Amino acid sequence: MSELTYQSVGVDYSTMDPFKKAAQLAAVQTASNMNRFGFKELEWSRGESAYLFETPIGIFAHVEEGLGTKNIVADNVSLFTGKSHYDQVSQCTIAMIVNDMATLGALPVSLAMHLAVGVSGWFKNEQRTNDLVNGWKKACDLARCNWGGGETPTLKGIIVPGTVSLSGSGIGFAKKLIEPKVSDSDAIILLQSSGIHANGLTLAREIADTSTDGYMSILSDGTTYGESLLSPTNIYVGVIEDLINAGKTINYAVNITGHGWRKLMRLKEPFTYRIKDLFPDMPIFNFIQKKGNVTDEEAYGNLNMGAGFAIYVPEHEAESIVEFVNKGGYGFNALNAGNIETGPKQVVIEPKNLIFKGETLDVR
């Protein structure tokens, strides 16, 4: 099999990112429109994972995010399992929203679902719709927020019949902001992922389509490829809120999604992010790399590869924060994985002999 890359399966950040930058430049010109309410944007949050604005009663955050194509995996796997898996898909959608919000210390208050279908008959599958509703409610509880509403348009001619586009938005409140205050010698703490996050499924689906057993391929841990792909994305809101309430210092946080580990250097400042230790390899990523002939550079440059979230903390607090997380019963572990150094803007992953230069991340 030829080497698989994000670009070869139709996801090309080099063509997408210029649009994102153009949109950000246009958006900033609208900032003063909220001033008449006595609101003011926090300009430094432009380009971060959440948009912040200050009001007379405090600082709020706004996030819009989408699931991607993970629901297509659920639809295919359901043919073999008889389960819809849309409860898991719901959690992944919410995780994409609230984990972005948590990077700035904003805690989700209210979420809205956007579920677009190609034909209205999609809603006739009661098992699927019940799982979707129950999963969304459960994930809101995990994220410690309420479900405020949503929209369910039928977009004939836009959405492929039989599939959906699932996304949502959220409003959050920041009791205590995580403002970028990174300095050299800060420790990089990684929070473990449940597997592959909602990003990266286009490449993963391509592997299923070209494998003999497809989604029913057996991984080294005995699970099937499809079931592993559908592991619900961890929600990190609780641990971030608890760390803040415990008085722990977080100087910056990153949700490791699109652009993979390159996102570790999304700050504007020129730092070197040196990773010295990794979580144990996960069977799902080993399978993707082997079956798809995916290089380490491609994998770590685009996928989360076992780490779902990163926080940058003062070195002297690192071990106590790792212990706090690992004993907190969150369902995932933390790892003191490396440190930040003064130097050229780059991510250095020593165990894999990888270096991602600053120019490989052209959008924040």
Phi, psi and omega in degrees: 000135178291159183296128179269139175225162175304316183295323183291339178260012172100005179251104186240100181297333181293336176264335180279319187297323176301323177296317180300318180294319179297319179296319179296320180294322178289320183298322184297337180286349179263001191302324185284351182296337180272353185298331183295344177268359186083016178261157178211133179288151169269100191304326183293342181281350176300126181092350175281179183286343177223150178260128184250143172217144185264136179234169179300341181253004178141188185256130181245158179234151177228133180222139170236128181212162180232162180287324190093222186246020182296332179295334177293323175297316180301317180297320180289316182293328181298336178295334181260327186263338184077003178254151181279326182067013181282347170293321177290320178298321178300312181298320179298320179296312180295321179301321179300325181282304190285330177292323174299316182297319185293341181299335180253011179084003178279136183252130186296135178256311184216138178241151174234139178265140170238112184237103181258131181241160177276325177221144184294339179298345178304328185282355182286341178281097188291325178299315182295314182291323177295317178298320180297313180295311182294322178293322179293318179296314180299318180293326175298320177296319177298325181274359176062041182221172178258161177260111188270337183161204179170191182212137182229072181283150169259116187246072180298132181090349178248307177270132179298129178305137181094350178238173178223160168247115186248126180206188179183177179221162182213151172246132180233165180234135183257104174290323177212117184290150164260098180264145180299110180224037186289143174222162179295148184088351174303146177272148175256112178255126178260139173256132187294146175264165176277351184154220178278134179281177186299335173283155177093357184286338177297314177294318181295324178293323178299321179295319178298320182293336184252003179263148183302313182263000176054228182290345179268007174302139182267128178274172184295340179266006177091351177277163175274158179302313182297314180298320180293320178299331184268005175305124184296136180299134177300142172258122188259006183300314184300315182292323179293316178298317181293323177296318178296314181295333179277000178080015178285149183264123174239117183272340177189158179216148183226131172269116187274094180233241179303145186074004172054222184285352173297335180297343178300339182250033183286345173300150179289328185294147180278094175240156169258127182256105189258116179262123183249344183217147182232156169295157175304146179303142179258139182307324182297319181284325175300318180294314180301315182293319182288309185288329181264001184052048183265122182288162175301319181298316179293318183294306182287339178279349184223334183251165182279340171048047173091351178240123185261340188204149178227140173234141179254122189227158175303140185304321184288347178258354190301309185294322180292327178289319177300316179296319179303313181291312186293337178259004188272354179070032182276347180094004176209162182254164174246154181221127172284095195264342183175203183209170180253137182232151169292133182161190179297147180290111182192159172249125179246116179253091189300316182299338181251003181054044182246142172226123174252114180287158182304325182290349178280353176241096189264006179213147180269000000 
